[in-house]
Amino acid sequence: MDAALQMEIGESFDWAAINTGGANAFTVTAAASGLTVVGAGAVAATTSAIFRTRKTAAATFVTYRLAG
């Protein structure tokens, strides 16, 4: 993620997941090193959620579930 984004430590961006996919959940996971997810990562079918991803250190990010 650090290679794809030009962010300074302390900067963040908000994003939404809108799950329109039948009976399947959409799940935010920390599959890569340097990413931590705080709060529920699963977005149930036909619902949505808002997240904030913040750069906390060099090549280190935390994604927070804000709503949904």
Biopython code that builds the backbone (N, CA, C, O; Angstrom):
import numpy as np
from Bio.PDB.StructureBuilder import StructureBuilder

atoms = [
    (1, "MET", "N", (0.818, -1.171, 0.000)),
    (1, "MET", "CA", (0.000, 0.000, 0.000)),
    (1, "MET", "C", (0.874, 1.252, 0.000)),
    (1, "MET", "O", (0.547, 2.252, -0.638)),
    (2, "ASP", "N", (1.974, 1.181, 0.716)),
    (2, "ASP", "CA", (2.861, 2.340, 0.808)),
    (2, "ASP", "C", (3.423, 2.718, -0.561)),
    (2, "ASP", "O", (3.603, 3.901, -0.851)),
    (3, "ALA", "N", (3.698, 1.727, -1.396)),
    (3, "ALA", "CA", (4.237, 2.000, -2.732)),
    (3, "ALA", "C", (3.195, 2.637, -3.651)),
    (3, "ALA", "O", (3.546, 3.382, -4.567)),
    (4, "ALA", "N", (1.930, 2.351, -3.412)),
    (4, "ALA", "CA", (0.868, 2.861, -4.283)),
    (4, "ALA", "C", (0.373, 4.251, -3.870)),
    (4, "ALA", "O", (-0.190, 4.977, -4.689)),
    (5, "LEU", "N", (0.579, 4.617, -2.615)),
    (5, "LEU", "CA", (0.056, 5.888, -2.107)),
    (5, "LEU", "C", (1.190, 6.804, -1.679)),
    (5, "LEU", "O", (2.173, 6.356, -1.089)),
    (6, "GLN", "N", (1.054, 8.061, -1.973)),
    (6, "GLN", "CA", (2.027, 9.045, -1.504)),
    (6, "GLN", "C", (1.397, 9.791, -0.331)),
    (6, "GLN", "O", (0.788, 10.847, -0.500)),
    (7, "MET", "N", (1.558, 9.221, 0.854)),
    (7, "MET", "CA", (0.961, 9.796, 2.061)),
    (7, "MET", "C", (2.044, 10.064, 3.094)),
    (7, "MET", "O", (3.027, 9.330, 3.196)),
    (8, "GLU", "N", (1.844, 11.121, 3.849)),
    (8, "GLU", "CA", (2.715, 11.414, 4.978)),
    (8, "GLU", "C", (2.167, 10.710, 6.216)),
    (8, "GLU", "O", (0.976, 10.402, 6.276)),
    (9, "ILE", "N", (3.008, 10.458, 7.185)),
    (9, "ILE", "CA", (2.568, 9.869, 8.444)),
    (9, "ILE", "C", (1.526, 10.796, 9.072)),
    (9, "ILE", "O", (1.735, 12.006, 9.159)),
    (10, "GLY", "N", (0.406, 10.220, 9.508)),
    (10, "GLY", "CA", (-0.694, 10.980, 10.099)),
    (10, "GLY", "C", (-1.812, 11.303, 9.124)),
    (10, "GLY", "O", (-2.909, 11.663, 9.551)),
    (11, "GLU", "N", (-1.564, 11.182, 7.826)),
    (11, "GLU", "CA", (-2.617, 11.425, 6.838)),
    (11, "GLU", "C", (-3.531, 10.210, 6.738)),
    (11, "GLU", "O", (-3.131, 9.082, 7.025)),
    (12, "SER", "N", (-4.767, 10.470, 6.324)),
    (12, "SER", "CA", (-5.739, 9.380, 6.190)),
    (12, "SER", "C", (-6.688, 9.667, 5.038)),
    (12, "SER", "O", (-6.749, 10.781, 4.517)),
    (13, "PHE", "N", (-7.421, 8.639, 4.658)),
    (13, "PHE", "CA", (-8.482, 8.807, 3.669)),
    (13, "PHE", "C", (-9.653, 7.926, 4.067)),
    (13, "PHE", "O", (-9.465, 6.844, 4.624)),
    (14, "ASP", "N", (-10.853, 8.388, 3.781)),
    (14, "ASP", "CA", (-12.072, 7.635, 4.060)),
    (14, "ASP", "C", (-12.539, 6.955, 2.788)),
    (14, "ASP", "O", (-12.369, 7.478, 1.687)),
    (15, "TRP", "N", (-13.131, 5.780, 2.956)),
    (15, "TRP", "CA", (-13.638, 5.051, 1.811)),
    (15, "TRP", "C", (-14.823, 4.205, 2.244)),
    (15, "TRP", "O", (-14.973, 3.889, 3.424)),
    (16, "ALA", "N", (-15.656, 3.843, 1.294)),
    (16, "ALA", "CA", (-16.862, 3.065, 1.573)),
    (16, "ALA", "C", (-16.845, 1.761, 0.801)),
    (16, "ALA", "O", (-16.336, 1.685, -0.317)),
    (17, "ALA", "N", (-17.409, 0.744, 1.417)),
    (17, "ALA", "CA", (-17.644, -0.536, 0.752)),
    (17, "ALA", "C", (-19.156, -0.710, 0.665)),
    (17, "ALA", "O", (-19.843, -0.721, 1.687)),
    (18, "ILE", "N", (-19.668, -0.845, -0.538)),
    (18, "ILE", "CA", (-21.099, -1.051, -0.766)),
    (18, "ILE", "C", (-21.248, -2.450, -1.345)),
    (18, "ILE", "O", (-20.848, -2.712, -2.479)),
    (19, "ASN", "N", (-21.826, -3.337, -0.559)),
    (19, "ASN", "CA", (-21.915, -4.734, -0.950)),
    (19, "ASN", "C", (-23.271, -5.017, -1.586)),
    (19, "ASN", "O", (-24.292, -5.080, -0.901)),
    (20, "THR", "N", (-23.264, -5.181, -2.871)),
    (20, "THR", "CA", (-24.500, -5.494, -3.605)),
    (20, "THR", "C", (-24.530, -6.949, -4.036)),
    (20, "THR", "O", (-25.420, -7.356, -4.783)),
    (21, "GLY", "N", (-23.566, -7.740, -3.575)),
    (21, "GLY", "CA", (-23.350, -9.091, -4.091)),
    (21, "GLY", "C", (-24.129, -10.207, -3.435)),
    (21, "GLY", "O", (-23.574, -10.945, -2.621)),
    (22, "GLY", "N", (-25.366, -10.349, -3.756)),
    (22, "GLY", "CA", (-26.141, -11.529, -3.349)),
    (22, "GLY", "C", (-26.023, -11.863, -1.883)),
    (22, "GLY", "O", (-26.289, -11.017, -1.029)),
    (23, "ALA", "N", (-25.622, -13.104, -1.571)),
    (23, "ALA", "CA", (-25.554, -13.560, -0.182)),
    (23, "ALA", "C", (-24.136, -13.550, 0.377)),
    (23, "ALA", "O", (-23.907, -14.055, 1.476)),
    (24, "ASN", "N", (-23.188, -12.991, -0.351)),
    (24, "ASN", "CA", (-21.790, -13.028, 0.084)),
    (24, "ASN", "C", (-21.388, -11.776, 0.846)),
    (24, "ASN", "O", (-21.798, -10.669, 0.497)),
    (25, "ALA", "N", (-20.577, -11.957, 1.900)),
    (25, "ALA", "CA", (-20.033, -10.823, 2.646)),
    (25, "ALA", "C", (-18.768, -10.321, 1.955)),
    (25, "ALA", "O", (-18.061, -11.083, 1.296)),
    (26, "PHE", "N", (-18.499, -9.050, 2.113)),
    (26, "PHE", "CA", (-17.250, -8.427, 1.666)),
    (26, "PHE", "C", (-16.433, -8.241, 2.938)),
    (26, "PHE", "O", (-16.949, -7.691, 3.911)),
    (27, "THR", "N", (-15.194, -8.674, 2.966)),
    (27, "THR", "CA", (-14.417, -8.600, 4.197)),
    (27, "THR", "C", (-13.101, -7.873, 3.970)),
    (27, "THR", "O", (-12.344, -8.204, 3.058)),
    (28, "VAL", "N", (-12.840, -6.886, 4.806)),
    (28, "VAL", "CA", (-11.567, -6.167, 4.816)),
    (28, "VAL", "C", (-10.636, -6.951, 5.739)),
    (28, "VAL", "O", (-10.963, -7.179, 6.904)),
    (29, "THR", "N", (-9.489, -7.360, 5.229)),
    (29, "THR", "CA", (-8.544, -8.129, 6.039)),
    (29, "THR", "C", (-7.162, -7.503, 5.977)),
    (29, "THR", "O", (-6.853, -6.724, 5.076)),
    (30, "ALA", "N", (-6.350, -7.852, 6.937)),
    (30, "ALA", "CA", (-4.965, -7.396, 6.980)),
    (30, "ALA", "C", (-4.084, -8.474, 6.356)),
    (30, "ALA", "O", (-3.243, -9.067, 7.033)),
    (31, "ALA", "N", (-4.281, -8.723, 5.071)),
    (31, "ALA", "CA", (-3.560, -9.793, 4.385)),
    (31, "ALA", "C", (-2.080, -9.462, 4.197)),
    (31, "ALA", "O", (-1.249, -10.366, 4.119)),
    (32, "ALA", "N", (-1.754, -8.202, 4.125)),
    (32, "ALA", "CA", (-0.362, -7.794, 3.928)),
    (32, "ALA", "C", (0.229, -7.301, 5.250)),
    (32, "ALA", "O", (-0.494, -6.816, 6.120)),
    (33, "SER", "N", (1.536, -7.430, 5.390)),
    (33, "SER", "CA", (2.173, -6.899, 6.591)),
    (33, "SER", "C", (2.108, -5.378, 6.551)),
    (33, "SER", "O", (2.132, -4.777, 5.477)),
    (34, "GLY", "N", (2.027, -4.774, 7.701)),
    (34, "GLY", "CA", (1.964, -3.323, 7.775)),
    (34, "GLY", "C", (0.566, -2.757, 7.770)),
    (34, "GLY", "O", (0.400, -1.538, 7.750)),
    (35, "LEU", "N", (-0.458, -3.615, 7.786)),
    (35, "LEU", "CA", (-1.842, -3.154, 7.822)),
    (35, "LEU", "C", (-2.562, -3.826, 8.977)),
    (35, "LEU", "O", (-2.498, -5.046, 9.131)),
    (36, "THR", "N", (-3.248, -3.028, 9.792)),
    (36, "THR", "CA", (-4.063, -3.523, 10.897)),
    (36, "THR", "C", (-5.480, -3.051, 10.678)),
    (36, "THR", "O", (-5.694, -1.906, 10.280)),
    (37, "VAL", "N", (-6.458, -3.912, 10.930)),
    (37, "VAL", "CA", (-7.867, -3.547, 10.820)),
    (37, "VAL", "C", (-8.449, -3.482, 12.228)),
    (37, "VAL", "O", (-8.322, -4.429, 13.004)),
    (38, "VAL", "N", (-9.091, -2.349, 12.553)),
    (38, "VAL", "CA", (-9.718, -2.154, 13.854)),
    (38, "VAL", "C", (-11.225, -2.134, 13.651)),
    (38, "VAL", "O", (-11.737, -1.333, 12.869)),
    (39, "GLY", "N", (-11.934, -3.004, 14.347)),
    (39, "GLY", "CA", (-13.380, -3.109, 14.190)),
    (39, "GLY", "C", (-13.723, -4.231, 13.232)),
    (39, "GLY", "O", (-12.840, -4.893, 12.688)),
    (40, "ALA", "N", (-15.002, -4.436, 13.034)),
    (40, "ALA", "CA", (-15.477, -5.516, 12.169)),
    (40, "ALA", "C", (-15.117, -5.227, 10.726)),
    (40, "ALA", "O", (-15.413, -4.152, 10.204)),
    (41, "GLY", "N", (-14.481, -6.184, 10.089)),
    (41, "GLY", "CA", (-14.107, -6.020, 8.691)),
    (41, "GLY", "C", (-15.150, -6.528, 7.714)),
    (41, "GLY", "O", (-15.106, -6.205, 6.527)),
    (42, "ALA", "N", (-16.088, -7.321, 8.209)),
    (42, "ALA", "CA", (-17.093, -7.917, 7.319)),
    (42, "ALA", "C", (-18.220, -6.931, 7.036)),
    (42, "ALA", "O", (-18.744, -6.286, 7.944)),
    (43, "VAL", "N", (-18.579, -6.829, 5.774)),
    (43, "VAL", "CA", (-19.719, -6.018, 5.330)),
    (43, "VAL", "C", (-20.736, -7.001, 4.766)),
    (43, "VAL", "O", (-20.521, -7.581, 3.702)),
    (44, "ALA", "N", (-21.840, -7.187, 5.479)),
    (44, "ALA", "CA", (-22.842, -8.173, 5.088)),
    (44, "ALA", "C", (-23.445, -7.836, 3.728)),
    (44, "ALA", "O", (-23.396, -6.693, 3.274)),
    (45, "ALA", "N", (-24.009, -8.848, 3.097)),
    (45, "ALA", "CA", (-24.657, -8.667, 1.796)),
    (45, "ALA", "C", (-25.735, -7.599, 1.883)),
    (45, "ALA", "O", (-26.452, -7.511, 2.880)),
    (46, "THR", "N", (-25.846, -6.810, 0.868)),
    (46, "THR", "CA", (-26.820, -5.716, 0.702)),
    (46, "THR", "C", (-26.723, -4.649, 1.792)),
    (46, "THR", "O", (-27.714, -3.990, 2.106)),
    (47, "THR", "N", (-25.526, -4.475, 2.370)),
    (47, "THR", "CA", (-25.288, -3.391, 3.318)),
    (47, "THR", "C", (-24.039, -2.625, 2.883)),
    (47, "THR", "O", (-23.425, -2.949, 1.866)),
    (48, "SER", "N", (-23.674, -1.620, 3.650)),
    (48, "SER", "CA", (-22.471, -0.848, 3.345)),
    (48, "SER", "C", (-21.768, -0.477, 4.639)),
    (48, "SER", "O", (-22.336, -0.598, 5.725)),
    (49, "ALA", "N", (-20.538, -0.029, 4.517)),
    (49, "ALA", "CA", (-19.762, 0.411, 5.677)),
    (49, "ALA", "C", (-18.782, 1.484, 5.232)),
    (49, "ALA", "O", (-18.375, 1.535, 4.071)),
    (50, "ILE", "N", (-18.411, 2.341, 6.179)),
    (50, "ILE", "CA", (-17.439, 3.396, 5.920)),
    (50, "ILE", "C", (-16.191, 3.096, 6.738)),
    (50, "ILE", "O", (-16.273, 2.744, 7.915)),
    (51, "PHE", "N", (-15.036, 3.241, 6.100)),
    (51, "PHE", "CA", (-13.758, 2.961, 6.735)),
    (51, "PHE", "C", (-12.839, 4.173, 6.604)),
    (51, "PHE", "O", (-13.014, 5.008, 5.716)),
    (52, "ARG", "N", (-11.866, 4.255, 7.496)),
    (52, "ARG", "CA", (-10.793, 5.256, 7.397)),
    (52, "ARG", "C", (-9.468, 4.522, 7.478)),
    (52, "ARG", "O", (-9.243, 3.736, 8.398)),
    (53, "THR", "N", (-8.592, 4.777, 6.520)),
    (53, "THR", "CA", (-7.257, 4.194, 6.529)),
    (53, "THR", "C", (-6.264, 5.312, 6.812)),
    (53, "THR", "O", (-6.249, 6.341, 6.136)),
    (54, "ARG", "N", (-5.432, 5.088, 7.829)),
    (54, "ARG", "CA", (-4.493, 6.118, 8.293)),
    (54, "ARG", "C", (-3.079, 5.564, 8.285)),
    (54, "ARG", "O", (-2.838, 4.434, 8.710)),
    (55, "LYS", "N", (-2.148, 6.376, 7.794)),
    (55, "LYS", "CA", (-0.735, 5.990, 7.830)),
    (55, "LYS", "C", (-0.188, 6.369, 9.195)),
    (55, "LYS", "O", (-0.190, 7.543, 9.566)),
    (56, "THR", "N", (0.283, 5.368, 9.952)),
    (56, "THR", "CA", (0.739, 5.613, 11.319)),
    (56, "THR", "C", (2.251, 5.634, 11.462)),
    (56, "THR", "O", (2.768, 6.158, 12.448)),
    (57, "ALA", "N", (2.968, 5.075, 10.499)),
    (57, "ALA", "CA", (4.437, 5.061, 10.497)),
    (57, "ALA", "C", (4.876, 4.679, 9.084)),
    (57, "ALA", "O", (4.038, 4.442, 8.214)),
    (58, "ALA", "N", (6.168, 4.620, 8.860)),
    (58, "ALA", "CA", (6.672, 4.237, 7.532)),
    (58, "ALA", "C", (6.152, 2.847, 7.167)),
    (58, "ALA", "O", (6.373, 1.889, 7.907)),
    (59, "ALA", "N", (5.470, 2.734, 6.042)),
    (59, "ALA", "CA", (4.916, 1.471, 5.535)),
    (59, "ALA", "C", (3.981, 0.786, 6.530)),
    (59, "ALA", "O", (3.879, -0.441, 6.544)),
    (60, "THR", "N", (3.293, 1.581, 7.367)),
    (60, "THR", "CA", (2.380, 1.039, 8.378)),
    (60, "THR", "C", (1.064, 1.798, 8.328)),
    (60, "THR", "O", (1.039, 3.027, 8.396)),
    (61, "PHE", "N", (-0.038, 1.044, 8.207)),
    (61, "PHE", "CA", (-1.363, 1.632, 8.087)),
    (61, "PHE", "C", (-2.330, 0.950, 9.051)),
    (61, "PHE", "O", (-2.169, -0.225, 9.381)),
    (62, "VAL", "N", (-3.346, 1.710, 9.501)),
    (62, "VAL", "CA", (-4.423, 1.166, 10.302)),
    (62, "VAL", "C", (-5.728, 1.547, 9.616)),
    (62, "VAL", "O", (-5.935, 2.710, 9.270)),
    (63, "THR", "N", (-6.605, 0.571, 9.418)),
    (63, "THR", "CA", (-7.926, 0.823, 8.850)),
    (63, "THR", "C", (-8.954, 0.654, 9.952)),
    (63, "THR", "O", (-9.028, -0.395, 10.592)),
    (64, "TYR", "N", (-9.752, 1.702, 10.171)),
    (64, "TYR", "CA", (-10.784, 1.719, 11.212)),
    (64, "TYR", "C", (-12.159, 1.644, 10.549)),
    (64, "TYR", "O", (-12.401, 2.298, 9.535)),
    (65, "ARG", "N", (-13.042, 0.857, 11.117)),
    (65, "ARG", "CA", (-14.438, 0.868, 10.653)),
    (65, "ARG", "C", (-15.129, 2.008, 11.388)),
    (65, "ARG", "O", (-15.151, 2.041, 12.619)),
    (66, "LEU", "N", (-15.692, 2.943, 10.625)),
    (66, "LEU", "CA", (-16.328, 4.115, 11.215)),
    (66, "LEU", "C", (-17.831, 3.954, 11.363)),
    (66, "LEU", "O", (-18.407, 4.415, 12.348)),
    (67, "ALA", "N", (-18.469, 3.312, 10.407)),
    (67, "ALA", "CA", (-19.938, 3.205, 10.419)),
    (67, "ALA", "C", (-20.368, 2.042, 9.537)),
    (67, "ALA", "O", (-19.639, 1.593, 8.652)),
    (68, "GLY", "N", (-21.569, 1.577, 9.811)),
    (68, "GLY", "CA", (-22.148, 0.534, 8.956)),
    (68, "GLY", "C", (-22.212, -0.796, 9.609)),
    (68, "GLY", "O", (-22.677, -1.760, 9.001)),
]
sb = StructureBuilder()
sb.init_structure("model")
sb.init_model(0)
sb.init_chain("A")
sb.init_seg("    ")
for serial, (resi, resn, name, xyz) in enumerate(atoms, 1):
    if name == "N":
        sb.init_residue(resn, " ", resi, " ")
    sb.init_atom(name, np.array(xyz, "f"), 0.0, 1.0, " ", f" {name:<3s}", serial, name[0])
structure = sb.get_structure()
